[in-house]
Amino acid sequence: MQEHLGLNRDEMVARYWRISGQIVQMKTVDGHCTFFRNGCSVHPGRPWRCAQWPLVPAILESKENFEIIKDSCPGIPTDVTYAEFVEALKNYLAEKFDEEDFLRSLE
Ligand code: SF4
């Protein structure tokens, strides 16, 4: 994102980021991400967490997370079950990340 916007870390913090401990979040405007303008205005440089959506590990933690994300994401088929999605997501994450790191992340 910094490279995409041509800004250094301090400029990102001053303009766009809200940092709490190890967590970096986008500042919000009118209740949504400051970069949202009829879609993501920094799409090619969006954060990895945004690029991961809706395949987020939080879905593995609870069915409730899955239902919330499913309701907000038109890309998830309405008839897919939680068990089916969890299996597909685990396979996807295992392919993307080192298997040991992945398994540790589920502990
Ligand atoms: S994809 Fe990420 S950076 Fe882009 S508008 Fe949405 S929350 Fe913001």
Backbone and ligand atoms as CSV (ligand in chain L), in Angstrom:
chain,resi,resn,atom,element,x,y,z
A,1,MET,N,N,0.822,-1.189,0.000
A,1,MET,CA,C,0.000,0.000,0.000
A,1,MET,C,C,0.865,1.252,0.000
A,2,GLN,N,N,1.920,1.235,0.846
A,2,GLN,CA,C,2.819,2.393,0.874
A,2,GLN,C,C,3.401,2.647,-0.508
A,3,GLU,N,N,3.854,1.577,-1.144
A,3,GLU,CA,C,4.455,1.701,-2.477
A,3,GLU,C,C,3.412,2.206,-3.471
A,4,HIS,N,N,2.221,1.653,-3.389
A,4,HIS,CA,C,1.141,2.044,-4.303
A,4,HIS,C,C,0.834,3.535,-4.179
A,5,LEU,N,N,0.844,4.044,-2.951
A,5,LEU,CA,C,0.510,5.450,-2.720
A,5,LEU,C,C,1.734,6.363,-2.749
A,6,GLY,N,N,2.927,5.768,-2.740
A,6,GLY,CA,C,4.150,6.565,-2.764
A,6,GLY,C,C,4.380,7.337,-1.477
A,7,LEU,N,N,3.973,6.740,-0.365
A,7,LEU,CA,C,4.106,7.416,0.931
A,7,LEU,C,C,4.963,6.579,1.870
A,8,ASN,N,N,5.651,7.269,2.783
A,8,ASN,CA,C,6.420,6.507,3.771
A,8,ASN,C,C,5.513,6.169,4.961
A,9,ARG,N,N,6.074,5.401,5.905
A,9,ARG,CA,C,5.278,4.913,7.027
A,9,ARG,C,C,4.673,6.062,7.840
A,10,ASP,N,N,5.484,7.072,8.115
A,10,ASP,CA,C,4.977,8.191,8.925
A,10,ASP,C,C,3.812,8.905,8.224
A,11,GLU,N,N,3.927,9.049,6.918
A,11,GLU,CA,C,2.838,9.692,6.161
A,11,GLU,C,C,1.582,8.820,6.182
A,12,MET,N,N,1.780,7.494,6.100
A,12,MET,CA,C,0.622,6.591,6.145
A,12,MET,C,C,-0.077,6.704,7.491
A,13,VAL,N,N,0.730,6.742,8.566
A,13,VAL,CA,C,0.144,6.845,9.907
A,13,VAL,C,C,-0.605,8.165,10.047
A,14,ALA,N,N,-0.012,9.244,9.582
A,14,ALA,CA,C,-0.648,10.558,9.722
A,14,ALA,C,C,-1.949,10.647,8.933
A,15,ARG,N,N,-1.968,10.028,7.761
A,15,ARG,CA,C,-3.154,10.200,6.897
A,15,ARG,C,C,-4.174,9.059,6.977
A,16,TYR,N,N,-3.676,7.818,7.015
A,16,TYR,CA,C,-4.587,6.702,6.759
A,16,TYR,C,C,-4.649,5.597,7.797
A,17,TRP,N,N,-3.603,5.405,8.578
A,17,TRP,CA,C,-3.568,4.260,9.466
A,17,TRP,C,C,-3.903,4.634,10.890
A,18,ARG,N,N,-4.508,3.664,11.577
A,18,ARG,CA,C,-4.760,3.749,13.014
A,18,ARG,C,C,-4.038,2.534,13.603
A,19,ILE,N,N,-3.062,2.764,14.456
A,19,ILE,CA,C,-2.248,1.664,14.970
A,19,ILE,C,C,-2.536,1.457,16.443
A,20,SER,N,N,-2.804,0.188,16.783
A,20,SER,CA,C,-3.034,-0.178,18.177
A,20,SER,C,C,-2.193,-1.423,18.453
A,21,GLY,N,N,-1.083,-1.247,19.160
A,21,GLY,CA,C,-0.168,-2.372,19.397
A,21,GLY,C,C,0.376,-2.874,18.070
A,22,GLN,N,N,0.126,-4.159,17.792
A,22,GLN,CA,C,0.599,-4.769,16.539
A,22,GLN,C,C,-0.433,-4.638,15.414
A,23,ILE,N,N,-1.589,-4.074,15.732
A,23,ILE,CA,C,-2.691,-4.028,14.775
A,23,ILE,C,C,-2.689,-2.716,13.999
A,24,VAL,N,N,-2.745,-2.810,12.684
A,24,VAL,CA,C,-2.852,-1.632,11.829
A,24,VAL,C,C,-4.210,-1.689,11.140
A,25,GLN,N,N,-4.984,-0.639,11.314
A,25,GLN,CA,C,-6.288,-0.573,10.652
A,25,GLN,C,C,-6.361,0.708,9.831
A,26,MET,N,N,-7.234,0.701,8.847
A,26,MET,CA,C,-7.462,1.905,8.072
A,26,MET,C,C,-8.326,2.862,8.899
A,27,LYS,N,N,-8.058,4.144,8.810
A,27,LYS,CA,C,-8.959,5.107,9.429
A,27,LYS,C,C,-10.302,5.021,8.710
A,28,THR,N,N,-11.342,5.431,9.397
A,28,THR,CA,C,-12.669,5.355,8.794
A,28,THR,C,C,-13.252,6.756,8.578
A,29,VAL,N,N,-14.123,6.834,7.589
A,29,VAL,CA,C,-14.862,8.063,7.283
A,29,VAL,C,C,-16.316,7.647,7.089
A,30,ASP,N,N,-17.212,8.277,7.804
A,30,ASP,CA,C,-18.636,7.925,7.716
A,30,ASP,C,C,-18.868,6.427,7.929
A,31,GLY,N,N,-18.086,5.832,8.815
A,31,GLY,CA,C,-18.308,4.437,9.177
A,31,GLY,C,C,-17.694,3.417,8.244
A,32,HIS,N,N,-16.944,3.859,7.254
A,32,HIS,CA,C,-16.289,2.880,6.379
A,32,HIS,C,C,-14.841,3.275,6.130
A,33,CYS,N,N,-14.100,2.341,5.586
A,33,CYS,CA,C,-12.676,2.572,5.312
A,33,CYS,C,C,-12.498,3.843,4.482
A,34,THR,N,N,-11.484,4.596,4.843
A,34,THR,CA,C,-11.234,5.865,4.165
A,34,THR,C,C,-10.963,5.704,2.663
A,35,PHE,N,N,-10.588,4.512,2.257
A,35,PHE,CA,C,-10.306,4.278,0.832
A,35,PHE,C,C,-11.521,3.811,0.036
A,36,PHE,N,N,-12.651,3.633,0.712
A,36,PHE,CA,C,-13.832,3.141,0.006
A,36,PHE,C,C,-14.558,4.295,-0.686
A,37,ARG,N,N,-14.571,4.244,-2.004
A,37,ARG,CA,C,-15.310,5.227,-2.814
A,37,ARG,C,C,-15.928,4.481,-3.985
A,38,ASN,N,N,-17.147,3.996,-3.816
A,38,ASN,CA,C,-17.757,3.163,-4.857
A,38,ASN,C,C,-16.887,1.952,-5.164
A,39,GLY,N,N,-16.326,1.361,-4.141
A,39,GLY,CA,C,-15.367,0.266,-4.259
A,39,GLY,C,C,-14.043,0.713,-3.677
A,40,CYS,N,N,-13.086,-0.173,-3.731
A,40,CYS,CA,C,-11.773,0.131,-3.139
A,40,CYS,C,C,-10.971,1.016,-4.083
A,41,SER,N,N,-10.619,2.207,-3.617
A,41,SER,CA,C,-9.878,3.149,-4.464
A,41,SER,C,C,-8.381,2.863,-4.506
A,42,VAL,N,N,-7.942,1.885,-3.719
A,42,VAL,CA,C,-6.523,1.498,-3.746
A,42,VAL,C,C,-6.386,0.009,-4.055
A,43,HIS,N,N,-7.319,-0.502,-4.827
A,43,HIS,CA,C,-7.413,-1.951,-5.043
A,43,HIS,C,C,-6.081,-2.622,-5.385
A,44,PRO,N,N,-5.270,-2.097,-6.334
A,44,PRO,CA,C,-4.006,-2.775,-6.638
A,44,PRO,C,C,-3.025,-2.779,-5.458
A,45,GLY,N,N,-3.193,-1.842,-4.529
A,45,GLY,CA,C,-2.271,-1.760,-3.391
A,45,GLY,C,C,-2.944,-2.058,-2.075
A,46,ARG,N,N,-4.099,-2.691,-2.115
A,46,ARG,CA,C,-4.848,-2.934,-0.875
A,46,ARG,C,C,-4.051,-3.871,0.038
A,47,PRO,N,N,-4.299,-3.785,1.337
A,47,PRO,CA,C,-3.595,-4.637,2.296
A,47,PRO,C,C,-3.871,-6.118,2.053
A,48,TRP,N,N,-2.936,-6.963,2.472
A,48,TRP,CA,C,-3.102,-8.401,2.227
A,48,TRP,C,C,-4.363,-8.925,2.878
A,49,ARG,N,N,-4.726,-8.362,4.016
A,49,ARG,CA,C,-5.934,-8.826,4.699
A,49,ARG,C,C,-7.175,-8.558,3.830
A,50,CYS,N,N,-7.196,-7.430,3.168
A,50,CYS,CA,C,-8.318,-7.108,2.287
A,50,CYS,C,C,-8.313,-8.033,1.072
A,51,ALA,N,N,-7.115,-8.316,0.545
A,51,ALA,CA,C,-7.011,-9.177,-0.630
A,51,ALA,C,C,-7.473,-10.601,-0.309
A,52,GLN,N,N,-7.385,-10.973,0.949
A,52,GLN,CA,C,-7.750,-12.310,1.394
A,52,GLN,C,C,-9.275,-12.497,1.447
A,53,TRP,N,N,-9.996,-11.415,1.601
A,53,TRP,CA,C,-11.452,-11.465,1.793
A,53,TRP,C,C,-12.139,-12.198,0.645
A,54,PRO,N,N,-13.106,-13.066,0.882
A,54,PRO,CA,C,-13.700,-13.459,2.165
A,54,PRO,C,C,-13.065,-14.715,2.754
A,55,LEU,N,N,-11.872,-15.093,2.272
A,55,LEU,CA,C,-11.240,-16.316,2.770
A,55,LEU,C,C,-10.408,-15.999,4.005
A,56,VAL,N,N,-11.073,-15.673,5.087
A,56,VAL,CA,C,-10.391,-15.237,6.303
A,56,VAL,C,C,-10.436,-16.333,7.382
A,57,PRO,N,N,-9.315,-16.523,8.093
A,57,PRO,CA,C,-9.259,-17.564,9.121
A,57,PRO,C,C,-10.332,-17.432,10.201
A,58,ALA,N,N,-10.866,-16.243,10.411
A,58,ALA,CA,C,-11.908,-16.069,11.440
A,58,ALA,C,C,-13.101,-16.975,11.175
A,59,ILE,N,N,-13.306,-17.348,9.931
A,59,ILE,CA,C,-14.412,-18.249,9.600
A,59,ILE,C,C,-14.201,-19.615,10.251
A,60,LEU,N,N,-12.934,-20.012,10.392
A,60,LEU,CA,C,-12.659,-21.321,11.000
A,60,LEU,C,C,-12.963,-21.314,12.491
A,61,GLU,N,N,-13.017,-20.138,13.079
A,61,GLU,CA,C,-13.229,-20.037,14.519
A,61,GLU,C,C,-14.682,-20.211,14.925
A,62,SER,N,N,-15.598,-19.815,14.047
A,62,SER,CA,C,-16.998,-19.983,14.430
A,62,SER,C,C,-17.925,-19.904,13.223
A,63,LYS,N,N,-19.012,-20.622,13.360
A,63,LYS,CA,C,-20.044,-20.591,12.320
A,63,LYS,C,C,-20.675,-19.202,12.251
A,64,GLU,N,N,-20.740,-18.529,13.395
A,64,GLU,CA,C,-21.316,-17.186,13.424
A,64,GLU,C,C,-20.509,-16.240,12.523
A,65,ASN,N,N,-19.170,-16.336,12.597
A,65,ASN,CA,C,-18.333,-15.498,11.721
A,65,ASN,C,C,-18.651,-15.802,10.261
A,66,PHE,N,N,-18.791,-17.085,9.960
A,66,PHE,CA,C,-19.121,-17.489,8.591
A,66,PHE,C,C,-20.446,-16.870,8.149
A,67,GLU,N,N,-21.460,-16.939,8.994
A,67,GLU,CA,C,-22.783,-16.423,8.625
A,67,GLU,C,C,-22.738,-14.903,8.390
A,68,ILE,N,N,-21.983,-14.203,9.219
A,68,ILE,CA,C,-21.875,-12.744,9.064
A,68,ILE,C,C,-21.191,-12.407,7.744
A,69,ILE,N,N,-20.084,-13.086,7.468
A,69,ILE,CA,C,-19.333,-12.811,6.242
A,69,ILE,C,C,-20.141,-13.242,5.018
A,70,LYS,N,N,-20.790,-14.378,5.119
A,70,LYS,CA,C,-21.616,-14.873,4.000
A,70,LYS,C,C,-22.721,-13.873,3.660
A,71,ASP,N,N,-23.321,-13.287,4.693
A,71,ASP,CA,C,-24.405,-12.321,4.462
A,71,ASP,C,C,-23.913,-11.048,3.773
A,72,SER,N,N,-22.618,-10.728,3.970
A,72,SER,CA,C,-22.113,-9.474,3.411
A,72,SER,C,C,-21.331,-9.660,2.120
A,73,CYS,N,N,-21.129,-10.914,1.708
A,73,CYS,CA,C,-20.298,-11.147,0.524
A,73,CYS,C,C,-21.081,-11.884,-0.555
A,74,PRO,N,N,-21.388,-11.207,-1.656
A,74,PRO,CA,C,-22.146,-11.859,-2.719
A,74,PRO,C,C,-21.354,-12.951,-3.438
A,75,GLY,N,N,-20.067,-13.048,-3.165
A,75,GLY,CA,C,-19.234,-14.066,-3.816
A,75,GLY,C,C,-19.364,-15.443,-3.197
A,76,ILE,N,N,-19.969,-15.529,-2.026
A,76,ILE,CA,C,-20.158,-16.833,-1.375
A,76,ILE,C,C,-21.529,-17.370,-1.757
A,77,PRO,N,N,-21.578,-18.557,-2.393
A,77,PRO,CA,C,-22.880,-19.114,-2.780
A,77,PRO,C,C,-23.808,-19.251,-1.573
A,78,THR,N,N,-25.060,-18.902,-1.752
A,78,THR,CA,C,-25.999,-18.924,-0.629
A,78,THR,C,C,-26.275,-20.342,-0.130
A,79,ASP,N,N,-26.072,-21.340,-0.985
A,79,ASP,CA,C,-26.391,-22.705,-0.575
A,79,ASP,C,C,-25.186,-23.470,-0.014
A,80,VAL,N,N,-24.025,-22.834,0.066
A,80,VAL,CA,C,-22.865,-23.542,0.614
A,80,VAL,C,C,-23.018,-23.678,2.127
A,81,THR,N,N,-22.693,-24.878,2.649
A,81,THR,CA,C,-22.816,-25.091,4.092
A,81,THR,C,C,-21.537,-24.650,4.791
A,82,TYR,N,N,-21.638,-24.491,6.096
A,82,TYR,CA,C,-20.465,-24.111,6.885
A,82,TYR,C,C,-19.377,-25.171,6.754
A,83,ALA,N,N,-19.762,-26.444,6.844
A,83,ALA,CA,C,-18.777,-27.539,6.758
A,83,ALA,C,C,-18.078,-27.527,5.395
A,84,GLU,N,N,-18.823,-27.307,4.326
A,84,GLU,CA,C,-18.230,-27.268,2.991
A,84,GLU,C,C,-17.251,-26.096,2.858
A,85,PHE,N,N,-17.657,-24.957,3.382
A,85,PHE,CA,C,-16.801,-23.773,3.267
A,85,PHE,C,C,-15.529,-23.940,4.098
A,86,VAL,N,N,-15.670,-24.495,5.292
A,86,VAL,CA,C,-14.504,-24.707,6.163
A,86,VAL,C,C,-13.508,-25.647,5.486
A,87,GLU,N,N,-14.004,-26.707,4.884
A,87,GLU,CA,C,-13.095,-27.652,4.225
A,87,GLU,C,C,-12.365,-26.974,3.064
A,88,ALA,N,N,-13.094,-26.216,2.255
A,88,ALA,CA,C,-12.482,-25.527,1.120
A,88,ALA,C,C,-11.485,-24.471,1.598
A,89,LEU,N,N,-11.837,-23.765,2.658
A,89,LEU,CA,C,-10.953,-22.715,3.186
A,89,LEU,C,C,-9.678,-23.318,3.766
A,90,LYS,N,N,-9.801,-24.426,4.500
A,90,LYS,CA,C,-8.611,-25.079,5.057
A,90,LYS,C,C,-7.689,-25.536,3.935
A,91,ASN,N,N,-8.252,-26.090,2.891
A,91,ASN,CA,C,-7.433,-26.536,1.749
A,91,ASN,C,C,-6.731,-25.351,1.095
A,92,TYR,N,N,-7.461,-24.256,0.941
A,92,TYR,CA,C,-6.891,-23.060,0.320
A,92,TYR,C,C,-5.747,-22.503,1.165
A,93,LEU,N,N,-5.984,-22.372,2.475
A,93,LEU,CA,C,-4.962,-21.806,3.358
A,93,LEU,C,C,-3.743,-22.714,3.448
A,94,ALA,N,N,-3.979,-24.028,3.456
A,94,ALA,CA,C,-2.860,-24.971,3.524
A,94,ALA,C,C,-1.989,-24.872,2.278
A,95,GLU,N,N,-2.603,-24.622,1.124
A,95,GLU,CA,C,-1.838,-24.455,-0.112
A,95,GLU,C,C,-1.064,-23.144,-0.107
A,96,LYS,N,N,-1.672,-22.109,0.462
A,96,LYS,CA,C,-1.077,-20.771,0.433
A,96,LYS,C,C,0.075,-20.609,1.409
A,97,PHE,N,N,-0.031,-21.278,2.558
A,97,PHE,CA,C,0.942,-21.063,3.613
A,97,PHE,C,C,1.645,-22.365,3.962
A,98,ASP,N,N,2.797,-22.238,4.543
A,98,ASP,CA,C,3.532,-23.392,5.015
A,98,ASP,C,C,2.624,-24.204,5.939
A,99,GLU,N,N,2.575,-25.512,5.729
A,99,GLU,CA,C,1.636,-26.345,6.462
A,99,GLU,C,C,1.815,-26.255,7.979
A,100,GLU,N,N,3.048,-26.221,8.457
A,100,GLU,CA,C,3.271,-26.148,9.909
A,100,GLU,C,C,2.784,-24.824,10.480
A,101,ASP,N,N,3.073,-23.732,9.764
A,101,ASP,CA,C,2.589,-22.429,10.229
A,101,ASP,C,C,1.066,-22.426,10.273
A,102,PHE,N,N,0.481,-23.016,9.239
A,102,PHE,CA,C,-0.978,-23.053,9.160
A,102,PHE,C,C,-1.565,-23.831,10.338
A,103,LEU,N,N,-1.014,-25.021,10.596
A,103,LEU,CA,C,-1.544,-25.845,11.685
A,103,LEU,C,C,-1.344,-25.156,13.039
A,104,ARG,N,N,-0.199,-24.464,13.204
A,104,ARG,CA,C,0.033,-23.722,14.449
A,104,ARG,C,C,-0.998,-22.606,14.615
A,105,SER,N,N,-1.376,-22.000,13.494
A,105,SER,CA,C,-2.318,-20.894,13.578
A,105,SER,C,C,-3.704,-21.349,14.030
A,106,LEU,N,N,-3.981,-22.648,13.889
A,106,LEU,CA,C,-5.297,-23.144,14.299
A,106,LEU,C,C,-5.334,-23.542,15.770
A,107,GLU,N,N,-4.162,-23.588,16.425
A,107,GLU,CA,C,-4.115,-24.022,17.828
A,107,GLU,C,C,-4.706,-22.965,18.743
L,1,SF4,S1,S,-10.466,-3.327,0.305
L,1,SF4,FE1,FE,-9.465,-2.733,2.207
L,1,SF4,S2,S,-8.364,-0.827,1.700
L,1,SF4,FE2,FE,-9.854,-1.158,0.090
L,1,SF4,S3,S,-11.671,0.016,0.742
L,1,SF4,FE3,FE,-11.944,-2.095,1.489
L,1,SF4,S4,S,-11.122,-2.062,3.580
L,1,SF4,FE4,FE,-10.348,-0.244,2.520
